[in-house]
Amino acid sequence: MLTGGHLAAGLVSCRAAVLACPSKPRAICQRAKSKDTLRQSFDSEDELDGDLANELQTVADPQRLKKLAQHFELAWKINRPGRPTTCDCCKGRKEAECHWCHGTGYLMVGSQVFPSTPTHTNNCPVCKGKGYLQCDRCRGTGFRATWLPSDTDLLP
């Protein structure tokens, strides 16, 4: 079986290997000396071999293999059973302090309550005077999925 590194090193012409020894599938996996050898090993007149060489080089891209490994690791974490962790932001309370009024329920501008006109109420326009909002990070559930990265370094 070929690993990503062996595939990236290149293969000898697959068609030539199969025609030479169809009963031995391992003959197909002979290593080439470089990536250029991979391209040269295919017949230049045969479009199918050239296309196959280009496809093999695309598949053997180390960055693509790294991204694929990260994708599989994340998929495994998502499907792994387990209880979600408590939200770091709201500590499981499902609500976070309003950043506009800092939990007071009304806005202050200097030493005066904003707005100070008789037609407006003095409640904070963001939290409607409650002093708290639904937590944005857990969306009001109080929990975060175990596969999500921890955001303790992002907390204010």
N, C-alpha and C positions, 0 to 999 in steps of 0.2 A: 504494500500500500504506500502511496506517496503522501508525504506531508507537504505543507505549504512551502517549506524551504526547498524540497526536492523538486516540486513543480516549478518553482521560480528559477531553479537552475537550468531547466529546459529538458526537452525530450528529443530523442531521435525520431525521424519521420514515422508516425504511427502506422501509416498505410504500408510503408516498406517493411516494418517490423511484423505486421500481421501477415503480409504476403510471404515473408521469409519463413515464418514459423507459426502457423495458425493454431497449433495445438498447445503452444506455450504462451499464455497471456503475459507472463513476466517479461518476455522479450520486448514487449511494447514499452516497458518502463525503463529502458536503458537511459542513463543520464547523459546529457550533453555537457560540453565543457563551459559554455557561457550562454547568455541570453541571445547573443548574436548567432550562435550555433543553432539555436532553436529555429530562428527565422531562416537560416541558410539550409537547414536540414530538410525543409519542405521544398518540393519541386516548384521552381519559379513559374513554370508554365501552367501549373495546376492551380486554379483559383481557389478551389476547396481547401487545399493545403495551406495556402496563404491566409485565408480567412481563419482557419483553425489555429494557425500560429498566432495571429493577432488576438483571437479569443483567449488562447492560453495565457498570453502575456497580460491581458486584462484581468483574468481570474487570479493570476499569480501575484498581483500587486500587493506588496506587504501592507500598505495602508488600508486597503480594502479588507484584507484578512484580519487586521487588527479591529476594524470597525465591526466586522462580522462576529468576531469573538466577543466584543462588548455587547452587541445586540443579543447574542445567545445568553450571556451572563445575566443581562437585565430580564430577559424572558424567563429565565430560571427563577430569579428572585421574585418576579411577579406571581408566578404559579406556585411558589412554595407556600404551604399553609402556615398560618400563624396570626396571632393577634396584632393589630396595628399598634404602633407606639403612640404615646401621649404627645400631643402637639407641644412643641417647645415654646411657642409664642404665648398661647393662652393657658398653658398648663392644664389642659383638659376642661376648662370652664366654658368653652365654646364662644366666649366673647372676649374682646380685647378693648382696652381703654381707647376712647376717641382721641385721636392725635390733634384734633382742632381745639377742643375745650379742655383736654387733659383730665377728663373724667368729671368735670364740674357740672356739665349740662348747659353751660352758657359761656359765651365768649367775652373776654375782657380786652378792651383797648385802652392801655394805660391804666388809669384807676376807674374807668367807667365801663359799665356793662354795655356790650354791643348787641344790637342797635338800641339806642336809647330814645327812640321816637315812640310816641303813643300808639301808632298804627301797627308796629311790629311787636312780636313777642320777644322775650329775652332768651328764649331757648336757642341752643346751638343749632344752626341750620343743617349740620351734617348728621348728628346723632338724634336730632329732634328732642333734645333735652334729657336723654337717658344717661349720657356720659359714657356709653360703651357702644361698640358696634360688633357685628358678627365677625369673627376672626377670619382674616383673608387667607391665611396659610392652610387652615384645616377646613375652611368653608363652613364653619359652625358645627362641625361634628365632634371636635375635641380630640380627634385622633388623626395621625398621618400614617400612610402606608409604609410598611417596613422597607420597601424597595426604593422609596424616595430618599434622596440625599438629605442629611441633617442640615438644618438651616440655622443652627445656633450662632454661627459666625456672621449671619446676615441680620440678626436681631439688633434693633436700635439700642 
